[in-house]
Amino acid sequence: MIKSMTAFAGDSADIGNLTLGCELRSVNHRYSDVSFKLPERMRYIESDLRTLLAEKISRGKVECTISSKKQIKDGQSFVVNREAVAALLAAADEIEQMMPAALSFSALEVLAFPGVQQEPDIDKDELRAGIVRLVKATLKEFLAAREREGAQLKQLLEDRCLKMQTQVAAARVRLPEVLVLLRNRLRDKITEMVAQPDFDRLEQELVMLTQRLDIAEELDRLDAHISEVLRVLGQNEPVGRRLDFLMQELNREANTLGSKSMDKEMTQIAIELKVLIEQMREQVQNIE
């Protein structure tokens, strides 16, 4: 199934006395680039999370953010580190003796000082398991979002392929008429040169004509590349890089067709093909 590289998902879960949030967001990138924003106390889990995401995401710049918020439950009381408070007050007394005028501070300011409030520790294994469950749940939603957008991209690309096939078919229909025009033009050139023979010029004209007549090969390759795009769109694996390569090949053939064009209609067909290919190329940049 085609997946987009652009997506977002978020989820939350309660673990012990913490409410944790997880957000996954991604944008286009040539390779896989995963970064994490984690609370410092949870850094030890990053390796597990990186492995988890690498198993499911092959391309895209992905950012995983884990946030943490303490819960205040009914009946819960603050546990104060009395030793830390005593040390803080003793330090404050010492500092006050060095100051011209003592400054007062409130109990709330004391509570805000690092280490004064004691929090119940959550077992590391329990925290690890809880975060992994949360990230897996978020990842499931994230991948579903990628698939939904991928389905839209697939439909858009298939529509463009069908329009390109229509243009190539129109070029094949137009080709016999172009050959008639070229034949008449060559006849006029030959008539002119018979009156005033110039064999070097005649040879040049024949070479140019041969080059311009040979557009059947470009049309065949366009058909083949379009068929390959449609086949690749049906694969159940990352195909973005292959599609990007096919866009380059399609564009090359359309450019050659335009350079060999001998009349207004063929030129217009080449232009329409290039417009469709460019539309596809822009969307292919979003595919994993």
Order of alpha helices (4+ residues) and beta strands (2+ residues): beta-beta-beta-alpha-beta-beta-alpha-alpha-beta-alpha-alpha-alpha-alpha-alpha
